[in-house]
Amino acid sequence: MRLPALPVRLPVRLFVTASALAAAIGGCGSAPTDPPPETPVYVLNLRDSERGRPDQRPANLVLSEFSTMSAVTWRTWGPTRATGAGKLSGTWCLPECADAPYDATVTLSSVIPVKGKGYFSRYAVTADVPVRHRPEADLSGVLPTP
């Protein structure tokens, strides 16, 4: 003999509490997390510093012993590249570029980690350099790092 099934009715408060508990448990471990903080990115600038200093978005930047950028306005900075526009001069273009440096765009790249900071380790310059200076123009190379 079979007994008739009786409907089971839960009190509304119990149902809401059970639903809230299920939602809380189901969401465990899936809460959004903040992204890890970005490593600060620097360039080792030898301008007015023989040993160099960590710098970000410098207006004046020594690229190498032969080339310097001045009046740089940075369009982008990090985390993997930096691009800025300014004036290029160097020992390879003296004496004329001392008074009239060339308009140029510089790109810094190849970030390497050093003591918890990132440092750009390469540069490339695009400039309208006269044909006579192109063979010795220092338009790309390795940046110093600490």
Accessible surface in RSA format (square Angstrom, percent):
REM  Atomic radii and reference values for relative SASA: ProtOr
REM  Chains: A
REM  Algorithm: Lee & Richards
REM  Probe-radius: 1.40
REM  Slices: 20
REM RES _ NUM      All-atoms   Total-Side   Main-Chain    Non-polar    All polar
REM                ABS   REL    ABS   REL    ABS   REL    ABS   REL    ABS   REL
RES MET A   1   226.17 117.1 136.49  90.3  89.68 213.5 117.59 100.0 108.59 143.9
RES ARG A   2   221.46  93.0 196.20 100.0  25.26  60.2  74.18 101.4 147.28  89.3
RES LEU A   3   145.19  80.9 125.60  89.9  19.59  49.2 125.80  88.4  19.39  52.2
RES PRO A   4   109.24  79.6  89.22  81.3  20.02  72.8 100.66  83.1   8.58  53.3
RES ALA A   5   101.89  93.7  66.69 102.9  35.20  80.1  75.98 107.0  25.91  68.6
RES LEU A   6   146.66  81.7 129.81  92.9  16.85  42.4 130.16  91.4  16.50  44.4
RES PRO A   7   106.41  77.6  77.74  70.9  28.67 104.2  89.74  74.1  16.67 103.6
RES VAL A   8   130.78  86.1  98.33  89.0  32.45  78.2 101.29  88.0  29.48  80.0
RES ARG A   9   206.42  86.7 176.61  90.0  29.82  71.0  68.27  93.3 138.15  83.7
RES LEU A  10   100.60  56.0  78.64  56.3  21.96  55.2  79.09  55.5  21.51  57.9
RES PRO A  11    87.53  63.8  74.53  67.9  13.00  47.3  87.09  71.9   0.44   2.8
RES VAL A  12   119.22  78.4 113.67 102.9   5.55  13.4 115.01  99.9   4.20  11.4
RES ARG A  13   200.67  84.3 193.25  98.5   7.42  17.7  76.72 104.8 123.95  75.1
RES LEU A  14    92.15  51.3  88.37  63.2   3.78   9.5  91.74  64.4   0.41   1.1
RES PHE A  15   122.30  61.2 122.23  75.7   0.07   0.2 122.30  74.1   0.00   0.0
RES VAL A  16    86.86  57.2  85.60  77.5   1.26   3.0  86.50  75.2   0.36   1.0
RES THR A  17    80.14  57.0  75.97  77.0   4.17   9.9  62.04  83.3  18.10  27.4
RES ALA A  18    53.83  49.5  43.49  67.1  10.34  23.5  49.43  69.6   4.41  11.7
RES SER A  19    53.66  45.3  41.41  55.3  12.25  28.2  38.17  81.3  15.48  21.7
RES ALA A  20    61.04  56.1  48.03  74.1  13.02  29.6  56.45  79.5   4.59  12.2
RES LEU A  21   107.47  59.8 103.58  74.1   3.88   9.8 107.11  75.2   0.36   1.0
RES ALA A  22    65.30  60.0  51.43  79.4  13.87  31.5  58.07  81.8   7.23  19.2
RES ALA A  23    73.48  67.6  51.55  79.6  21.94  49.9  63.19  89.0  10.29  27.3
RES ALA A  24    64.60  59.4  45.52  70.2  19.08  43.4  58.13  81.9   6.47  17.1
RES ILE A  25   112.29  63.9 105.72  78.8   6.57  15.8 105.73  76.1   6.57  17.8
RES GLY A  26    63.39  78.2   0.00   N/A  63.39  78.2  37.75 103.6  25.64  57.4
RES GLY A  27    33.68  41.5   0.00   N/A  33.68  41.5  26.58  72.9   7.10  15.9
RES CYS A  28    99.77  75.5  72.21  80.5  27.55  64.8  35.13  89.0  64.64  69.7
RES GLY A  29    88.23 108.8   0.00   N/A  88.23 108.8  44.48 122.1  43.74  98.0
RES SER A  30    84.01  71.0  54.67  73.0  29.34  67.6  50.32 107.2  33.69  47.2
RES ALA A  31    70.01  64.4  55.85  86.2  14.16  32.2  61.40  86.5   8.61  22.8
RES PRO A  32   135.38  98.7 103.47  94.3  31.91 116.0 115.20  95.1  20.18 125.4
RES THR A  33   120.77  85.9  94.43  95.7  26.35  62.8  69.63  93.5  51.15  77.3
RES ASP A  34   132.41  92.7 112.21 111.7  20.20  47.8  28.88  68.0 103.53 103.3
RES PRO A  35   111.01  80.9  95.00  86.6  16.01  58.2 101.72  84.0   9.29  57.7
RES PRO A  36   113.35  82.6  98.15  89.5  15.20  55.2 104.88  86.6   8.47  52.6
RES PRO A  37   128.67  93.8 102.59  93.5  26.08  94.8 113.33  93.6  15.34  95.3
RES GLU A  38   133.55  76.7 106.87  80.9  26.68  63.5  51.63  99.9  81.92  66.9
RES THR A  39    71.48  50.8  58.54  59.3  12.94  30.8  27.47  36.9  44.00  66.5
RES PRO A  40    61.44  44.8  51.08  46.6  10.37  37.7  61.44  50.7   0.00   0.0
RES VAL A  41    10.72   7.1   7.82   7.1   2.90   7.0   7.82   6.8   2.90   7.9
RES TYR A  42    40.15  18.7  40.15  22.8   0.00   0.0  13.68  10.3  26.47  32.6
RES VAL A  43     0.00   0.0   0.00   0.0   0.00   0.0   0.00   0.0   0.00   0.0
RES LEU A  44    13.16   7.3  13.15   9.4   0.01   0.0  13.15   9.2   0.01   0.0
RES ASN A  45     0.50   0.3   0.50   0.5   0.00   0.0   0.00   0.0   0.50   0.5
RES LEU A  46    59.93  33.4  48.99  35.0  10.94  27.5  48.99  34.4  10.94  29.5
RES ARG A  47    81.81  34.4  80.87  41.2   0.94   2.2  15.94  21.8  65.88  39.9
RES ASP A  48   137.86  96.6  89.76  89.3  48.11 113.8  41.74  98.2  96.12  95.9
RES SER A  49    30.72  26.0  20.09  26.8  10.63  24.5  14.97  31.9  15.75  22.1
RES GLU A  50   173.05  99.4 137.99 104.4  35.06  83.5  60.27 116.6 112.78  92.1
RES ARG A  51   216.78  91.0 192.99  98.4  23.79  56.6  74.80 102.2 141.98  86.0
RES GLY A  52    16.08  19.8   0.00   N/A  16.08  19.8   0.00   0.0  16.08  36.0
RES ARG A  53    94.18  39.5  93.62  47.7   0.55   1.3  52.28  71.4  41.90  25.4
RES PRO A  54    59.71  43.5  43.02  39.2  16.69  60.7  43.02  35.5  16.69 103.8
RES ASP A  55    28.75  20.1  25.99  25.9   2.75   6.5   3.03   7.1  25.72  25.7
RES GLN A  56    82.03  45.9  64.52  47.2  17.52  41.7  14.80  31.5  67.24  51.0
RES ARG A  57   124.37  52.2 107.35  54.7  17.02  40.5  43.70  59.7  80.67  48.9
RES PRO A  58     9.49   6.9   2.21   2.0   7.28  26.5   9.49   7.8   0.00   0.0
RES ALA A  59    56.05  51.5  48.54  74.9   7.51  17.1  49.32  69.5   6.73  17.8
RES ASN A  60    49.76  34.3  46.17  44.6   3.59   8.6   1.91   4.6  47.85  46.3
RES LEU A  61     0.00   0.0   0.00   0.0   0.00   0.0   0.00   0.0   0.00   0.0
RES VAL A  62    27.46  18.1  27.22  24.6   0.24   0.6  27.22  23.6   0.24   0.7
RES LEU A  63     0.61   0.3   0.00   0.0   0.61   1.5   0.26   0.2   0.35   1.0
RES SER A  64    27.38  23.1  15.12  20.2  12.26  28.3  24.97  53.2   2.41   3.4
RES GLU A  65   146.12  83.9 110.52  83.6  35.60  84.8  45.28  87.6 100.83  82.3
RES PHE A  66    99.40  49.7  97.24  60.2   2.15   5.6  99.17  60.1   0.22   0.6
RES SER A  67     1.06   0.9   0.00   0.0   1.06   2.4   0.17   0.4   0.89   1.3
RES THR A  68    33.31  23.7  33.01  33.5   0.31   0.7  13.42  18.0  19.89  30.1
RES MET A  69     0.00   0.0   0.00   0.0   0.00   0.0   0.00   0.0   0.00   0.0
RES SER A  70    33.55  28.4  33.54  44.8   0.01   0.0  21.61  46.0  11.94  16.7
RES ALA A  71    68.08  62.6  45.73  70.6  22.35  50.8  58.23  82.0   9.85  26.1
RES VAL A  72    12.25   8.1   0.00   0.0  12.24  29.5   0.00   0.0  12.24  33.2
RES THR A  73    97.87  69.6  94.22  95.5   3.65   8.7  67.15  90.2  30.72  46.4
RES TRP A  74    24.99  10.0   5.68   2.7  19.32  45.4   5.68   3.0  19.32  31.3
RES ARG A  75   152.85  64.2 118.68  60.5  34.18  81.4  55.65  76.1  97.20  58.9
RES THR A  76    70.15  49.9  65.71  66.6   4.44  10.6  67.03  90.0   3.12   4.7
RES TRP A  77    34.37  13.8  12.94   6.3  21.44  50.3  12.94   6.9  21.44  34.8
RES GLY A  78    22.58  27.8   0.00   N/A  22.58  27.8   3.52   9.7  19.06  42.7
RES PRO A  79    74.57  54.3  67.95  61.9   6.62  24.0  69.25  57.2   5.32  33.1
RES THR A  80    92.69  65.9  89.69  90.9   3.00   7.2  67.89  91.2  24.80  37.5
RES ARG A  81   133.72  56.1 130.74  66.6   2.97   7.1  46.88  64.1  86.83  52.6
RES ALA A  82     0.00   0.0   0.00   0.0   0.00   0.0   0.00   0.0   0.00   0.0
RES THR A  83    32.14  22.9  32.14  32.6   0.00   0.0  19.23  25.8  12.91  19.5
RES GLY A  84     0.00   0.0   0.00   N/A   0.00   0.0   0.00   0.0   0.00   0.0
RES ALA A  85    27.91  25.7  25.45  39.3   2.46   5.6  25.66  36.1   2.25   6.0
RES GLY A  86    11.75  14.5   0.00   N/A  11.75  14.5   7.63  20.9   4.12   9.2
RES LYS A  87    77.15  37.6  76.79  47.1   0.36   0.8  45.70  41.1  31.45  33.5
RES LEU A  88     0.00   0.0   0.00   0.0   0.00   0.0   0.00   0.0   0.00   0.0
RES SER A  89    29.71  25.1  29.71  39.7   0.00   0.0   7.22  15.4  22.49  31.5
RES GLY A  90    10.43  12.9   0.00   N/A  10.43  12.9   9.74  26.7   0.69   1.5
RES THR A  91    82.90  59.0  64.90  65.8  18.00  42.9  60.83  81.7  22.08  33.4
RES TRP A  92    23.52   9.4   5.78   2.8  17.74  41.7  16.11   8.6   7.41  12.0
RES CYS A  93     0.00   0.0   0.00   0.0   0.00   0.0   0.00   0.0   0.00   0.0
RES LEU A  94    94.45  52.6  74.31  53.2  20.14  50.6  74.46  52.3  19.99  53.8
RES PRO A  95   107.78  78.5 101.94  92.9   5.83  21.2 103.67  85.6   4.10  25.5
RES GLU A  96    70.12  40.3  56.10  42.4  14.03  33.4  49.21  95.2  20.91  17.1
RES CYS A  97     0.36   0.3   0.00   0.0   0.36   0.8   0.00   0.0   0.36   0.4
RES ALA A  98    65.64  60.4  34.27  52.9  31.36  71.3  40.03  56.4  25.61  67.8
RES ASP A  99   138.99  97.4 106.25 105.8  32.74  77.4  35.26  83.0 103.73 103.5
RES ALA A 100    64.41  59.2  54.86  84.7   9.55  21.7  59.95  84.4   4.45  11.8
RES PRO A 101    43.60  31.8  32.42  29.5  11.19  40.7  32.42  26.8  11.19  69.5
RES TYR A 102    30.32  14.2  27.10  15.4   3.22   8.4  29.36  22.1   0.96   1.2
RES ASP A 103    97.60  68.4  88.09  87.7   9.51  22.5  35.92  84.5  61.68  61.5
RES ALA A 104     8.24   7.6   0.00   0.0   8.24  18.7   4.25   6.0   3.99  10.6
RES THR A 105    40.26  28.6  39.23  39.8   1.04   2.5  17.84  24.0  22.42  33.9
RES VAL A 106     0.00   0.0   0.00   0.0   0.00   0.0   0.00   0.0   0.00   0.0
RES THR A 107    27.30  19.4  26.50  26.9   0.80   1.9   8.74  11.7  18.56  28.1
RES LEU A 108     0.00   0.0   0.00   0.0   0.00   0.0   0.00   0.0   0.00   0.0
RES SER A 109    24.88  21.0  24.88  33.2   0.00   0.0   7.74  16.5  17.14  24.0
RES SER A 110    53.76  45.4  35.30  47.1  18.45  42.5  27.23  58.0  26.53  37.2
RES VAL A 111    50.88  33.5  23.73  21.5  27.15  65.4  23.73  20.6  27.15  73.6
RES ILE A 112    66.96  38.1  66.96  49.9   0.00   0.0  66.96  48.2   0.00   0.0
RES PRO A 113   116.87  85.2  98.75  90.0  18.12  65.9  99.49  82.1  17.38 108.0
RES VAL A 114    26.01  17.1  20.85  18.9   5.16  12.4  25.42  22.1   0.59   1.6
RES LYS A 115   193.93  94.6 149.11  91.5  44.82 106.7 113.00 101.7  80.93  86.2
RES GLY A 116    64.86  80.0   0.00   N/A  64.86  80.0  41.20 113.1  23.67  53.0
RES LYS A 117    70.66  34.5  70.50  43.3   0.16   0.4  38.46  34.6  32.20  34.3
RES GLY A 118     2.17   2.7   0.00   N/A   2.17   2.7   2.17   6.0   0.00   0.0
RES TYR A 119     7.77   3.6   7.77   4.4   0.00   0.0   0.83   0.6   6.94   8.6
RES PHE A 120     0.00   0.0   0.00   0.0   0.00   0.0   0.00   0.0   0.00   0.0
RES SER A 121    13.98  11.8  13.87  18.5   0.11   0.3   8.36  17.8   5.62   7.9
RES ARG A 122   102.28  42.9 102.28  52.1   0.00   0.0  32.22  44.0  70.06  42.5
RES TYR A 123     6.66   3.1   2.35   1.3   4.32  11.2   1.76   1.3   4.90   6.0
RES ALA A 124    50.63  46.6  48.44  74.8   2.20   5.0  48.63  68.5   2.01   5.3
RES VAL A 125    11.30   7.4   0.00   0.0  11.30  27.2   0.21   0.2  11.09  30.1
RES THR A 126   104.92  74.6  98.57  99.9   6.35  15.1  68.16  91.6  36.76  55.6
RES ALA A 127    25.17  23.1   0.00   0.0  25.17  57.3   5.63   7.9  19.54  51.8
RES ASP A 128   125.68  88.0 111.23 110.7  14.45  34.2  35.84  84.3  89.84  89.6
RES VAL A 129     2.68   1.8   1.20   1.1   1.48   3.6   1.49   1.3   1.18   3.2
RES PRO A 130    37.98  27.7  26.71  24.4  11.27  41.0  37.83  31.2   0.15   0.9
RES VAL A 131   111.74  73.5 105.82  95.8   5.92  14.3 105.82  91.9   5.92  16.1
RES ARG A 132   157.31  66.1 133.19  67.9  24.12  57.4  74.42 101.7  82.89  50.2
RES HIS A 133    16.03   8.8  16.03  11.1   0.00   0.0  15.51  16.0   0.52   0.6
RES ARG A 134   130.68  54.9 116.86  59.6  13.82  32.9  43.82  59.9  86.86  52.6
RES PRO A 135   116.58  85.0  72.43  66.0  44.15 160.5  85.56  70.6  31.02 192.8
RES GLU A 136    93.49  53.7  74.46  56.3  19.04  45.3  46.15  89.3  47.34  38.7
RES ALA A 137    18.40  16.9   0.08   0.1  18.32  41.7   0.08   0.1  18.32  48.5
RES ASP A 138    27.13  19.0  22.53  22.4   4.60  10.9   8.28  19.5  18.85  18.8
RES LEU A 139    48.99  27.3  44.91  32.1   4.08  10.3  44.91  31.5   4.08  11.0
RES SER A 140    71.20  60.2  55.62  74.2  15.58  35.9  19.79  42.1  51.41  72.0
RES GLY A 141    16.38  20.2   0.00   N/A  16.38  20.2  16.38  44.9   0.00   0.0
RES VAL A 142   103.44  68.1  83.58  75.7  19.86  47.8  83.58  72.6  19.86  53.9
RES LEU A 143     3.04   1.7   0.00   0.0   3.04   7.6   0.14   0.1   2.90   7.8
RES PRO A 144    45.24  33.0  33.00  30.1  12.23  44.5  44.70  36.9   0.53   3.3
RES THR A 145    45.43  32.3  23.06  23.4  22.37  53.3   1.16   1.6  44.27  66.9
RES PRO A 146    80.98  59.0  26.77  24.4  54.21 197.0  60.86  50.2  20.11 125.0
END  Absolute sums over single chains surface
CHAIN  1 A    10091.3       8023.1       2068.2       6286.2       3805.1
END  Absolute sums over all chains
TOTAL         10091.3       8023.1       2068.2       6286.2       3805.1
